[in-house]
Structures are given as C-alpha cells and as structure tokens.
Amino acid sequence: MSAVIIIVAYFSLAVFVIVAVYRTLRVATLPVHLRWELAPVPHEKGRSHYGGSYLEEYEWWKKPRSRSLISELIYMLQEILLLRGVWEHHRRLWWFSLPFHTGIYLLIGAGALLLVAAGLDWAGAAAAGVMARAAVAVALVGHLLGALGALGLLVRRLTDPRLVAVRTAGTLFNLVFLLAVFTTGAAAVAMADRPARRLVECTQAVLTADFSAAIPGLLAVHLLLAFLLLAYLPFTPMLHFVAKYFTYHRVRWDDDPLVARPRLEGEVKELLEQPVSWSAPHVASGGGKRWIDIARELPEE
C-alpha cells in the first residue's frame, strides 16, 4: 500500500504544479481588463477610508502619489484570514466558510511542521518529537475545523435558496470530496497509535520514496484521498487562491495612470482598434466601427 501512496503522491504533486502554473500563466497573459476607478483602493494613503482617490487632486498628473503599503497589507490579511468579503456580502455563509479556510491554513502549517520534524529526526535532534507533537495537534484541529466548515457549506448549498439557484454537481462533489479528506484525516490522527511518530515516518517515507514503510490502514486511506485531491484541485474553481491575486492587484487596485505605463497604454490602444462584433442600446455598433470610435461618440438620448 505504501508504494501506491508514494507513487500517487509524486504523480499528484507533478500534476498540481504543471496545471497550476499553466492556468496561472493563462490568466496572467489575458488581455488587459476594463480600466475604471473602483474606489476605495486600500493603498490610497489618507483617502481609502472614505473611498477617495488621487484623482480628487487638482492637476493630479503633476503631483507625486502617496501610497500606503501597510493599509494594503491589512486589507489583504483581513480578506485572507477573516474572509472580509464573505462577511460583508454573505454573512450566513461566513460562519462555515471561516472554519473551512482556517482548517486548510492549519493543515498547511501542520505539513510544514512535519517537514521540519522529519528533518530534525534524521539529524537526531531532540526537538523532533516536540515539533511532531505540535504538528499532530495542529493537524487534528485543522481537520476538525475543515470538516465542520465543509459540512456546513454543503448543507448551505443544499438548502439556501440563494445558493440552490447557482449550485452545480461539481460544487457539491468538491465539498463531499473535501469532507471525506477532512474526516478521514481527523479519524486517522485521533485513532493512530503514537500519531506523532507515525506521521514523521510517513513523511520520511514519501520524501525518500521508501516503498517498504508501513502505513496504517486509515492513515493510508486519508493520504490517498489527500494526494488525489491535490491532483484534482488545479482543474477546479478551487484554484481561486491564485486568481484572487489578479482580481485584486491587476483589476480592482490597478489605478496607475496610463501616462506612467507606456506598455499598458500600448495594450489599451491595440484593444481599442478591435472591431465591435455585437450591439446593444448603449453600444451603437455596425458599419465596421472600432471600440475607439464608439468611445468617442456621445450616447443617444
């Protein structure tokens, strides 16, 4: 069984890296987004709290801009760790989304602790045991929080009218898959004999491709599910943790003027030369018009 798990682990890691990098590059090379002012922008020093921007200044293009990296970092931490957007726009979902994401963060931390513990154990350091026991505690809490969140989100998807209307078989399958990973993980850690030692040995076996290592049954099932999830993840909307960088930094918060970015100005000019292939009451297309032609026209009354 250990040989199967180790082979699946390396295969899953390779699939995850290749697909995630490919999809990230695809997003990064998409045409420039529609540029408009989406205030407030957190890096606006002294103005973000009321939704202002540097455009308020008279002859703003002649004045140096003041940015606040601290304000931007605070906003990002609130969004990543506390799910600020979910709290503001869908609070009933937040109560389960927060433990779900917190559980994932804790499991990532537990994985890092296990890597350190495995290294210390190879070096014969006494701290290996302490680090391994800390990893077990963090992993158990992470799995329990993740299971609670996944179950709650699944129930919401099945019962909340706002979510029922937009749910898909894929979103339900993803939550069931995650719930299986969390529950088997919590059970494997809670029921294992000497869990700290077992997890360190499993980590070392995967790192060294040791096919002779003994992996207990429930832990083997959990690891198999976890590695399969790793390979499956980049093909799903769960890759949004990468896409959110572009959503915020390249769309919502990209308020630099074109005059300071010749490359971006060139991209915008090229897109404005594209022909308009559709029409609407506010888009008077036809006659071979380009977007630049429509942008220069006054709307009809």
N, C-alpha and C positions, 0 to 999 in steps of 0.2 A: 504493500500500500504506500509505503514511503517513497518508492521510486515513482509511482504515478503522481503523487502530490508534488514532488520536486520537479518533474518534467512539466506538469501543468503550471507550476509557479514560474518557471523560466519562460515558457510559452506565453503566459498571460502578461508578464512584465514586458516582453518584447512587443506584443500586440498593443498594449496600452501606450507605450512610448511612441511607437510608429504612428498609430492612428491619432493620438492626441496632438503630436507635433504636426501631422499633416493637416488636421482640421484647424489648428491654431494658425498655421500659415495661410490657409484658405481665408479665414476671417481677416487676418492682418492685411491681405492683399486685395480685399474687396474695394470697389470704388468708394471715394470719399462720401461721407454721409451728408445729408442736407444740413447745411450750417445755419443755425439760427441761435438767438440768445435764449438759453434755458436757465434763467435765474431762479434761485440763488446758486452760485458756484462757490463751494467751500473755500477755494484758495483766494477769493476776493478779500483782501485784508481790510477789515473795518467795515465791510459792506454786506457780507454774506448773511448776517443775522436778520437783515430786513429785506433781502432779495435784490440788493443793488448791484451795480457793476461799474467798471471803469468808463463805460460809455456815458455815464452821467456827467463826466468832466467836460468842460468847455475845451474844444480842440484837444481831445484826449490823445490823438495820434502824435502830439508833440511832447507828451509828458511821459516820464518813466512809470512803469506799472509796479504796484506793490502787491506781492503775493504772500500768503501765509501757508507754509508747508505744514505747520502744526495743526491748523484748522482742518486741512485736508486729511491728515492722518487720523485726527479724532473722528471725523465723519466716517472714514473707512473702517476704523475699529468698531464703531457703533453698528455699522452695516454688517460687518463680517461676524462679530462676536455676539451682538444683540439683535441682529435682523431688524434693524430700524424700519426699513421699508415695509416689511410684513406687519410690524406693529402698527404702523400708521394707516395701512390700506386694507389689511385683512386680519384684524386682531384675533378673531376666533381661530384662525389657522396658526397664529403665532404661538399659542400655548403648546402646540405639539411640534411645530417647526423648530422652536428653540432647543428643546431637549434632543431632537433628532440631529441637528447640526452640531450641538455641543458634544454629543456622543461620538460623532465622527472625528471631531477635533481631538477628543481624549484618546481615541484609538490610534490616531496618527502619532500622538505623543507617546502612547504605550509602545508602539512599534519602534520609535526612536530609542526609548529606554531599553528595549530588548536588544537592539543592536549594540548599544553601549555595554550592556550586561554580558552579552556574548563575547565581546572583545576583552572585557576585563576578566572573564572566566578563562579565556585562552591564556591570558597573561598571568593567571594565578593570583589576581588581586582580591583581597578580602571584600572589597566594596561590591563585587559582582553580585553577591547574594542580596545585599540591600537594594541594589538597582533592580534586580529581578523581582523582588517582592513588591517594590514600588510599581513596576510595570504591571504586575498581576492586579494590584488594587485599582490602578487607573484603567486597565482593560475591562475589569468587571463593571466598574461604574459606567464606562463608555458604552459597553454592550447593553446594559440595562436602560440607560437613557435613550440610546438609539432604538431599542425595541419599543419603549414607551412611545417615542415620537413616531416611529413608522406605523405602529398600530393605530395611534390617534389620527394620523394623516390618512390612513386607509379608510377609517370609519368616516372621516370628514368627506373624503372623495365619494363615498357611497351614499351619504345622507344629506349633505349640504346642497341645497338647490343651486347655489351659485357655482358650485364645483361639478355637480352632476351634469350640468349642461355642457361642460367643456372636457369632461374626463374621457380618456381613451383606454383601450385594453392595455396599451403599453404602459401608461402611468400606473395602473393597478398592478400589472405584473412586476414593475420595478419596485413598488412598495412591498409586495409579497416576497420578492427575492431578497430585499434588504432586511425584512423582518426575519426571514429564515437565517440569514447570516448573523444578525444580532442575537437571536435566541439560542442558536447552537453555540455561539461564542460564549455567551453568559453561562450556559449549562456546562460547557467544556471546562471553563476556568473554575467554576464553583465545585464541580464534581471530580476534578482531577486529583490524583494522588501526588502530593508535592508539586503543585502547579508551577511554582517559580522555576524549579529545576527542569520540569517538562518543557516549559516554554523556551528556556535557554537552549536546551538540547535540540528542540525543533528548529530554532533559529539558526543554530550552528549547522544543522544537517542541510538546511536549504542553502545556506551561504557556501558550503563546501561540496554540495551535491553528493552527500553521503547517503547512498541508497540502502545501506544496512541499518540506518537509525530506526528505532522503534517509536511509532507514533500511535498513542491510544486511539481507539475507535471513534469516539465522539469528537475528539480534537481533530482527527483526520477528516471527518465529515465537514467540520467547520472550516478548516483550511482549504479544502477542495472547493467549497462554496465561495469562500472569500477570494480565492485566486480566479475563479471563473467570473466573479463579479468584476474584478479588476480588468479582465479582458473585455467584458461586455460594456463597461461604463463609457468609454470614449465614443461608442456608437449611439449613445442616447443623449437626451437633453440634460442629463446629469453632468455633462461637461460644462455646464453654465458657470462653474467656478473659474473657467478660463475666459469665457465670453464676457463675463461681467467687467473684466478689466477694460475691454474695448468699449462696452456700453457706457462706462463712466468716463474714462480718461480720453477716449477718442470721439465720443459723441456728446454726452451731457456736459462735460467740463472743458471741452476743447474750444476755448473762446479767444484764442490768439488771432489777431487781425491778419488778413492775407498779405498786407504790405510787408509784414515781417517774415513771411514764409514763401519765398518765390516758388518752391517746388509745389506746395499746396495750391498756390494761385494758378500754376500751370495745369494742375489736375482739374481744378474747377472750370477753367476756361475750356479745356478739352471736352468736359462733360456738357457744358452749355452749348457746344456745337452739335450735340447729338440731335437727330430729328425726333419730333414728337409723334409717337405712334398710337396715342389714344386721346380721347376728348372727354370733356366734362363741362358743366356750366361755367366753371371758373377757369377752364383751360381751353382757350379758343384755338385749337389746333387745325391742321388742314393746310393745303397749299404749300406743302414742303417746308413748313415752319420748323425752326430750331428752338431749343429752350431759351436761348438768348433773345430770340425775337419775342417770345411770349413774356419773358421777364421785363422787357422794355415797354410792353403795351399797358395801357391803362385799362382796368376792368370795366366791362359794360355795366351800366346802371340797371 
